[in-house]
Structures are given as structure tokens and as C-alpha cells.
Amino acid sequence: MSNQIKRNKFPFKLLVEGKDDLFVTANIRDAHQLPDNFEIIDCEGVEKMPDQIIARIKRQRPEIEAIGIVLDADQDLGTRWNSIRDILIKEGYTLPVSPEADGTVITGIGRNPAIGIWLMPNNLQSGMLEDFIRLLIRPNDLLSPFVEQALVQLEAQPIESRYSEIHRAKAYIHTWLAWQKDPGTPMGLALTKTYLDHNTELCQQFVNWLNRLFNP
């Protein structure tokens, strides 16, 4: 039996927006030696996430015991939270009006599985996966000042085709990765290569959230 077939049978599911989220989460799991007991599912975009969530809630226990949801907060944390909150309320869940700072975990009632929600980067501010990754760069990193300088210089130029402000973290982290010893290393692999620090407080909070959900 392949590992993928084995994971398909896991009663714990983690739904993520895309492949980058999948590989980052898998590498954090491995770096912290978490039990390999949950399947990470690439939903192929935020638009498909609601249907994926509802479909797995409908399967109910014991087939699925807990569902984790990892989403970018994007430009408005409150709007993103309310969109997920509305979906889950319709399925019988009770949620707080705001996400919990350490990641939200909701106990399932009756046959409904438990639900966990993590809004990138840190459940407190707008942003995305790349903002989370940027916070895993070591404070004494020697390349970071040069990346920031390059972006500031670019932003001072009247170039209409450059990135929007909401995507600045993407420009930053991919520039930073392009200047590593192995240029262009993907974000997930950058954790394995220890370019990034998986022991930061934020990363530990994410790991603790995974454990609260999947290893209570």
C-alpha cells in the first residue's frame, strides 16, 4: 500500500489552498517530527475550498474525525474569517466572532468532525503564506537588508507592471529565495535546507495548532 493510499484512509484531513501550502505544511510537520497521521489536501484554489469543506463534513465521524483549514487572510482578515464562519454556521457549528490568535479549534457536535482554522499569516493580520514564510527568516539574516533595498528602489520607479502592495510579500520572499546558495529553492524545501527557521514562535504556534487538532 502506497503512502498516498494510506493517507487517504486517515480520519484527519488538512485542506490547503495550493501546492505551496501543502509542501510548506508537510515540511513543517517533518521538521517538528509530528505524527504522519493527517492527509494534506491541495484544494487548487480558495474558490474550491467551500465545496471541499462541506463534502468532508458530510462524511462525518468516524470516517473523518477532524478537518483543518489553512487559508490566506489576503487583504481583509475579517472578510475571510466571516466567509468561512458563515459556511460552518450553516453546517451547525458555533464559531467566535474573530479568529483565535493561536489558531481556532472547534469541537464537533454529534457526528460532525472537529474543525480547525488557521488564517495566514498569523490569525491576527491580513496577508498570505509568503508573509508567514517571511517571518521564518532569521533576524540576523544577511540577505534581507539587500532584498528590502531592492524592493524599495523598484517601488520608487514609475513601473506600472510591478507587483501590487498586497503581493509585496511574494516579491520579497521569492527574491530572497532567488539569492540563496541554491537559487530559486521552493518555500517548502527552504525549510528542509534550513534556510528558514522552523523554530520561530510563529511556526511553533502553527505546530501547536496542528497538535491541538490532530493529536489532542
C-alpha positions in Angstrom: 0.0 0.0 0.0 1.4 3.4 -1.0 1.8 6.2 1.4 -0.9 8.2 -0.5 -3.4 5.4 -0.3 -2.6 5.1 3.4 -3.2 8.8 3.9 -6.5 8.7 2.1 -7.7 6.5 4.9 -6.6 8.9 7.7 -9.5 10.3 9.7 -7.7 13.7 9.9 -7.8 16.0 6.8 -5.9 19.3 6.3 -7.3 21.4 3.5 -4.9 24.0 2.0 -5.2 26.5 -0.9 -2.4 25.2 -3.1 0.7 23.2 -3.6 3.0 25.7 -1.9 0.8 25.5 1.2 0.9 21.7 1.0 4.7 21.4 0.8 5.3 24.1 3.5 3.0 22.3 5.9 4.4 18.9 5.1 8.0 20.1 5.7 7.0 21.8 9.0 5.3 18.5 10.1 8.5 16.6 9.3 10.8 19.2 10.8 8.9 19.0 14.1 8.5 15.2 13.9 4.8 15.3 14.1 2.9 12.1 13.7 2.2 11.4 10.0 -1.4 10.9 10.7 -3.2 13.5 8.6 -3.7 13.9 4.9 -2.9 17.3 3.4 -5.2 18.1 0.5 -4.5 20.7 -2.2 -7.9 22.3 -2.9 -6.5 24.0 -6.0 -7.6 27.5 -5.1 -9.6 29.3 -2.5 -12.7 29.2 -4.7 -12.9 25.4 -4.4 -12.4 25.4 -0.6 -16.1 25.8 0.5 -17.2 22.7 -1.5 -14.2 20.7 -0.2 -15.1 21.7 3.4 -18.8 20.8 3.1 -18.1 17.5 1.3 -15.8 16.3 4.2 -18.1 17.5 6.9 -20.9 15.4 5.3 -18.8 12.3 5.6 -18.9 12.7 9.4 -17.4 10.5 12.1 -15.9 8.0 12.3 -14.7 8.3 8.7 -13.4 11.9 9.4 -12.7 13.0 12.9 -11.1 16.4 12.3 -10.8 18.8 9.4 -8.1 21.5 9.3 -8.5 24.6 7.1 -5.5 26.7 6.1 -6.3 29.9 4.2 -4.7 33.2 3.3 -6.3 36.1 5.1 -5.5 38.1 1.9 -6.4 41.8 2.0 -9.1 41.7 4.8 -8.8 39.2 7.7 -12.3 39.9 8.8 -13.9 39.3 5.4 -12.0 36.0 5.1 -13.0 34.9 8.6 -16.6 35.7 8.0 -16.7 33.8 4.8 -15.5 30.6 6.5 -17.6 31.3 9.6 -20.8 31.6 7.6 -20.1 28.2 5.8 -19.6 26.4 9.1 -22.5 28.0 10.9 -24.8 26.7 8.2 -23.4 23.2 9.0 -24.3 23.5 12.7 -21.0 24.8 14.2 -20.7 27.7 16.7 -17.7 30.0 16.0 -16.3 33.1 17.7 -16.7 36.4 16.0 -13.0 36.6 15.4 -10.3 34.0 14.8 -8.2 32.9 17.8 -4.7 34.2 17.8 -3.2 30.7 18.3 -5.4 29.2 15.6 -9.1 28.3 16.1 -10.2 24.8 17.0 -13.9 24.0 17.3 -15.2 20.8 18.8 -17.6 18.8 16.6 -21.1 18.3 18.0 -22.7 14.9 17.5 -21.3 13.2 14.4 -19.7 16.4 13.0 -15.9 16.3 12.9 -13.8 18.8 14.8 -12.8 21.9 12.8 -9.5 23.9 12.9 -8.9 27.1 11.1 -5.6 28.9 10.5 -5.6 32.2 8.6 -2.2 33.0 7.1 0.0 34.5 8.2 -0.9 34.6 12.0 -4.7 34.8 12.5 -4.3 38.5 13.5 -3.5 40.4 10.3 -4.1 40.4 6.6 -1.6 38.6 4.4 -0.8 35.2 2.9 1.6 32.2 3.0 4.5 34.3 1.9 4.0 36.7 4.9 4.2 33.6 7.1 7.4 32.4 5.4 9.0 35.9 5.7 8.5 35.6 9.5 10.6 32.4 9.5 13.7 34.3 8.2 16.2 34.6 11.0 16.6 38.1 12.4 20.3 38.3 11.7 19.9 37.2 8.1 22.5 38.9 5.9 20.5 38.9 2.6 17.3 40.5 4.0 18.5 44.1 4.0 19.6 43.8 0.4 16.2 42.4 -0.6 14.4 45.2 1.1 16.6 47.8 -0.5 16.0 46.3 -4.0 12.2 46.4 -3.5 12.3 49.9 -2.2 14.3 51.1 -5.2 11.9 49.3 -7.6 8.9 50.8 -5.9 10.3 54.3 -6.3 10.2 53.8 -10.1 7.0 54.6 -12.2 6.7 51.0 -13.5 3.0 50.1 -13.9 3.7 46.4 -14.4 5.3 45.7 -11.0 3.6 43.8 -8.2 0.7 45.3 -6.2 1.1 46.1 -2.5 -0.8 43.0 -1.3 1.7 40.9 -3.2 4.8 42.6 -1.8 5.5 39.6 0.5 5.5 37.3 -2.6 8.0 39.6 -4.3 10.1 39.7 -1.2 10.3 36.0 -0.4 10.9 34.9 -3.9 13.6 37.4 -4.4 15.2 36.2 -1.1 14.9 32.6 -2.2 16.5 33.5 -5.6 19.6 34.7 -3.8 20.2 31.6 -1.7 23.0 29.2 -2.2 20.6 27.1 -4.2 18.8 29.8 -6.1 15.0 29.5 -6.5 14.6 26.8 -3.8 10.8 26.4 -3.2 9.4 27.6 0.1 8.8 24.1 1.5 12.3 22.9 0.6 13.8 26.0 2.1 12.6 24.7 5.4 14.4 21.3 4.8 17.6 23.1 3.7 17.3 25.2 6.9 17.4 28.5 5.0 14.3 29.2 7.1 13.9 28.8 10.9 11.2 26.3 11.8 11.7 27.0 15.5 10.3 30.6 15.5 7.5 31.4 17.8 5.0 31.7 14.9 6.0 28.3 13.5 5.7 26.7 16.9 2.2 28.2 17.3 1.2 26.7 13.9 2.6 23.3 15.1 0.7 23.6 18.4 -2.5 24.3 16.4 -1.9 21.1 14.3 -1.3 19.1 17.5 -4.4 20.5 19.2 -6.5 19.5 16.2 -4.9 16.2 15.2 -3.2 15.0 18.3 -5.3 16.1 21.2 
